[in-house]
Amino acid sequence: MADERSREELEEELRVVEDDIASLRPTLKELRRQIGQQEYGPTDPAEQSVQLQNVEEQEAILGRMEDRRVDLLRRLGKE
């Protein structure tokens, strides 16, 4: 099939996804920590709401990346 990808291509994509996940998790943790601290956090509820929404959007992206990782592992027979 034209959309079949080689094992090497799938493994490379898996490596990229795992690297992205590994870098995003600590970033999200730090953002949540900063929002929770008054000296780093927003000064008003509206700003805090925007920052929390941004973090939640990044967490949704992380969730999709984790789903992609599981799919790649399954396709590679590593699950």
Rosetta blueprint (number, residue, H / E / L):
1 M L
2 A L
3 D L
4 E L
5 R L
6 S L
7 R H
8 E H
9 E H
10 L H
11 E H
12 E H
13 E H
14 L H
15 R H
16 V H
17 V H
18 E H
19 D H
20 D H
21 I H
22 A H
23 S H
24 L H
25 R H
26 P H
27 T H
28 L H
29 K H
30 E H
31 L H
32 R H
33 R H
34 Q H
35 I H
36 G H
37 Q L
38 Q L
39 E L
40 Y L
41 G L
42 P L
43 T L
44 D L
45 P H
46 A H
47 E H
48 Q H
49 S H
50 V H
51 Q H
52 L H
53 Q H
54 N H
55 V H
56 E H
57 E H
58 Q H
59 E H
60 A H
61 I H
62 L H
63 G H
64 R H
65 M H
66 E H
67 D H
68 R H
69 R H
70 V H
71 D H
72 L H
73 L H
74 R H
75 R H
76 L L
77 G L
78 K L
79 E L
